[in-house]
Amino acid sequence: MAHELSRMWTQVDSQSISSKQLVCRLYRDTEEELQQLKQLGRFRDSKSSSQGNQRGGCAPK
């Protein structure tokens, strides 16, 4: 019985470690995507405002 409990605990422990690693990886990936979206947004904003200035229109508020 003790061996069975020990095996079960080891299995649960390894699953929780894997779960924490997955959560960390998901968080890192999400942070990277957020940074990429922010950079794209800045690029898009600067591109549209420069086009507005070229046409003589008002820059977006």
C-alpha positions, 0 to 999 in steps of 0.5 A: 500500500505504501508503495502504491501511495508513493507511486501515486504521489510521484505521478501527481507531483510530476503532473503538477510540475508539467502543469506549472511549466505549461502555465509559464510557457502560455504566459510567456507566449501571451506576453510575446504576442501582446508585445507584437500586437503593440508594435503592430499597433504603433506601426499602423498608427504612425503609418496612418497619421503620416498618410493623413498628413500627406493627403492634407487631412487631419491627423486622427485624435 
